[in-house]
Amino acid sequence: MTIFDDLRKRYGASSAEQKLIILRHELLRPIVTVESSAHLLHTASDQICTCLPEGISAEEFKNTVTWLTEAARDLHGILDALTLDTTKIQEQHGIE
């Protein structure tokens, strides 16, 4: 069974609000995995660049790591923007 089928079966009839909570829960793990992987690649990039196969430049590798980092950050930001309860954020910061 695919993740699509599983989620659809378990949560297909949920309300929109419940689906946002489920979306956040389901996407946080893979987003954190991408963020962590990008950080590890960035940390080890100088050593990795010395053993890249011919045809892949150090600049290309470093650009890819940068894009991966930016994509993970953007995905996390989009997820936060669409799934965080803004009333709770406003209450935490004293905003009305």
Buried (B, 14 or more C-beta within 10 A) or exposed (E): EEEEEEBEEEBEEEEEEEBBBBBBEEBBEEBEEBBEBBBEBBEEBEEBBEEEEEEEEEEEBBEBBBEBBEBBBEBBEEBEEEBEEEEEEEEEEEEE
